[in-house]
Amino acid sequence: MTAAAAQRWPVPIGTAAARAGVSARMVRHYEGLGLLPPVARTDSGYRQYTEADVHTLRFIRRARDLGFSMEEIAQLLGLWQDKARASSQVKQIAQAHITSLAERIAAMQAMQRSLQALVGCCHGDDRPDCPILDDLAGPGDGTRS
């Protein structure tokens, strides 16, 4: 296939998915969520994707790679498509996401410290007593008895 033939538009879902770096299943999912507008179909019902559709799919994939939620992605897509947008709106969404990420990172670091302490208390030998299992079986309120 020549380079020119490889870039013909519109393309079927498998080609669009491959060009965007997502699966066909995710393309259908994004369509179902309304992140991707309904696409044209052939007479036999096959979806046909344009270059703009693939560009939108790449936008969604990159936003997902950065951990944005589907709701945030929908907002960002709306702003991306609105040429009269204020960049402050985009920055506000990104800043809120950074704050959320920082909170999640702190929570994960606390989990890591707790697990490291438990592993440090475990002898890891043939004895049946295990402080890790004892902690997991504890009261469940985050305190140790």
Beta strands, then each sheet from edge to edge (+ up, - down):
strand 1: 40-41
strand 2: 47-48
sheet 1: 1+ 2-
end
